[in-house]
Amino acid sequence: MPGYGDASSMPFPALPGIVSGPGQPFVELNNVSFRYGPHEAVRDVSFVVPPGVIFGLVGSDGAGKSTILRMVATMIAPAAGTITIDGLDVVSEREKVKTLIGYMPQRFGLYQDLTVEENMDFFMDIFGIFGAEREKRKERYLGFSNLLPFSGRQAGNLSGGMKQKLGLACVLVHEPRLLILDEPTNGVDPVSRQEFWEILLQMKQAGMTIIVSTAYLDEGEKCDFLGLLHGSRLLDMATPAAIRRDFVSLEEAMIERIQTVDGELAHDKFSL
């Protein structure tokens, strides 16, 4: 049995319907905007995500990252513009879209007094997964997350990193084609962050499309594409290397890019 922390011991299983490699956009945002009352959270944002890549959203707090992810995840509807996933509109075809996505918000709803296995059972009840398929998926995703040895432990007694792995396993039980993660490693220790990203990279290799927001620029370097957000707007979208260009680090490149549009942030720092 693989132990906790050995993320490479059990490869991510192939999923039906997964198409790997870049090609036609799998996710597309066109001139998307959203307001919370008088506050403009997202303004005229457009980008595309090819299938089988990790697309990262980075930016200062309040830049609009979580709002964009919530719109992609069909939790809220855009005030303007359109979002499509595999050609389906997230508003008019919401029920179809929901079968394609797995969404893990910043505060994922694990039940602290239930065990690891009971949390998995709860989410499989929601998705109507029973019988032999239920046991197969439980073993598949707890095994892949290296949580099988802890299946009887209450979720409230897990470490921060293990809770995030359990949250990911619960999100994966209905085998989505698009994974949406909102700062999944925020507050997690560096070793657990590295292990979590090893899992994400394996999932990408298996063909999963992943959109993730992060406050850590070392994680941004692991993404295939990055969207830099500030003040509700998308300032840049490119590979990490292209954004970094002639700068020493991604952090320096991003701060300079933000200073170009907002000199007041001259001394702001991103977490590394």
N, C-alpha and C positions, 0 to 999 in steps of 0.2 A: 504494500500500500504506500503510495507516495506521501511524504511528510509535508507539513506546512512549510511553505517557502520554496519548495522545489517546483517552480512554475513550469519548468521545461519537461517534467517527468511524464506528463500526460498531454499529448497534443490536442488542440481544439478540434472537435469532431466536425466532419463535413456536414453541412446542412442542406436540405433540399431547397432548390430555387435560388441558391446563392450564385451570383455571377461575379467572377473576379476580374480585376484589371480595369484600367481606365477605358472609357468609351463614351457613349451618350450619357449626359448628366443623369444621375439617379435622384439627386435632390436639386431643386432649382428655386431660388428666391428672386422675384422680379419686383423691384421698387416697393419693398415692404416697409410699412410704417406702423407704429403703435404708440398710443398715449395712455398714461394713467392720469385721468383728469387733465389738469393744465400741463402736466409734465410730459415732455416728448421723450419717450424711452428709446424708440428706434425710428430713424428717419431715412427713408428712401434707400434701403439696403438691398443690394443685388449680389448674388454669387451663385456658383454652381458647384456641386460635389459629384465627381465621377464615382462609379461603383468600385468597391474594393479598396478604398483609401481611408486614411485617417485625416479628417479635416478639423483643425484646431481653431478655436476662437480665443483670442487673448486681448487684454485691455484692462484699464483701471476699473476699480469698483464703480458700478453705476453706468458703465459704458453701454450696456444693453445686451450683454451676453446671455444672461438667463432668460430675458424676454424673448430673444430670438429662438432659443432652444424650446421654450414653452410653446411658441407658435408652430415650430416644426413638429412638435410632439402632439399637436392638436388640442393642447390644454386651453389656449386662448386663440381667438381669430384675429388676423391682421386687420387694422383699421383701414389700410390701403395696400394695394399690391396683391400678388399671388404667390403661393408656395405650392409646389407639386413634388410628390414623391413617387418615383416610378411612373410618372405621367398622370398620377391621381391628384386632384385638388384637395388640400387638407381641410377645406371648409365644406365644399359641396359633396365630397366623397369621403367624409371623415370616418365612417364605419369601416370602409375598405382599407383606408390608410392605417387605422389602428392595428390591423392584423399584421402589418409590415414592420411595425416599430416596437422597440423596447426603450423605455424612458426611465432614467435614474436621476431624480432631482437631487439637489444638495442635501436635503433631509429626507432620505428614503424611508418609507414606512415599514421598517421591520418591527415585529412584535417582540419586545424585550423579554417578556416572561415566557415566550414559546421557545422551544429548542430550534436548532438549525433545521432539523428534519421537519418539524411542525411548521416552520415558516415556509419551507418549500412546498409542503402539502397545501397550505393555505393558498398560495399563488397558483398552484396547479388546479385547485378547486375553482378558482376564479376563471381560469381558461378552459375548464371542462376536460382536463387530462386525467384519465382514470385507467385502471387495469394495468396490463403489462407495460403499456407505453409510459405510464406514470413512474413505475419503478425504473425503467430504462433511462428516462430523462433525469430522474433524481440521481442515479449513479453517474450519469454522464456529466452533469454540471457541478455536482458536489465534488466529483472526482477531479474534473478539470480545474476547479478552484482549490483543490487540495483541502477540502473541508470534510471529507468522509470520516476521518478519524474523530471529528468533533460533532458528529450529527446529533448526539444526545445532549450537547451543551446548550444552555439557555443563551439566546442571542445577546442578552444584556451582560453576559459574562465573557464575551469575546473581546479581543483587542480591536482597536480602531481599524486596522488593516483587514482583519478577518471579517468585521462587520461589512466593510465595503465589498469584499469578495462574496459574502453571502448575498448582499444586495444585488450584485451582478448576476449571481447564479439564479436568483429569483426572477430577474428581468429576462433572462435567457430561456426560461422554461417553455415559452410558446414559440421559440425558435424564430425570432424576428430577423429581417434582412437588413434593417437599419438600427443601429444602437446609438442612443442620444444620452450623453453623460454630462451633467452639470457639475464641474469641479469635483470629480469623484474622489480625489486624493487630498482635498483641503483638510489640513490638520492632522494628516496621517504621517507617521514617522518615515524618514527617508528610505529605509530598507523596504518597508511595505509599499511605498510609492513605486519603487523600482520593480517589485514583484507584480504589482497591479499592471504596470505598463508592459511587462513581459507577457502577461495574459492578453492585453489588448493587441500587441503586435502579432501574437499567434492567431488571434481572431482575424486580423487583417489578412494574414497569409492564407487563411482558409476562405477568404472572399468576403468577409463581413465589411459593410460600410459603416464607418464610425464618425460621429460628430461629437467633439468633446470641448468643453471650455476648461481653461486651466489658469491658475495664477502663477504657475511655475514655468519659467522660460526654458529650463532644461527639458521639460516635457514638451514644450512647443517645438523644440528641435527634433523630436521624434515623429512629428506629424509630417504627412506628405505635403499638405498645404496649410497655410495659416491665414486667418482673417484678423486684421488688426482693427479693433473698435475703440473709438473714443468719442465721448459726448454724443452718443446715440447714432454716430455715423461710422460707416466702414471706410477706413483711411487707406487700406491696402489689402490685397489678397494675392499671395504668391507662395512659392516654396520658402521654407525658412532661409535657405541659402540666398535666394534672390532678395528677400527683405533685408538680410544682413549685409549683403553686397560688400562694400569696402570697410565696414566697421569691424572692430575687434570682436564684438559680441552682439548677439541678438538684442540684448537689453539696450545697448548703446544705440543701435539702429532704430529701435522702436521709440526710445525717448526723444531722439532727434526728430523723428517723423512726427511725433505728437507736438513737440515744441514748434514745429513749422505752422501748425494750425492753432496752437494754444500756448503762448509763452508763459502763462501762469503755472504750467506744470513743469517748469524747468528743473525743479528739485525732487519731483516725484520719482519713486523707485518701485520697480516691480520685484516680486519675490523670486529668489533663485533657489 
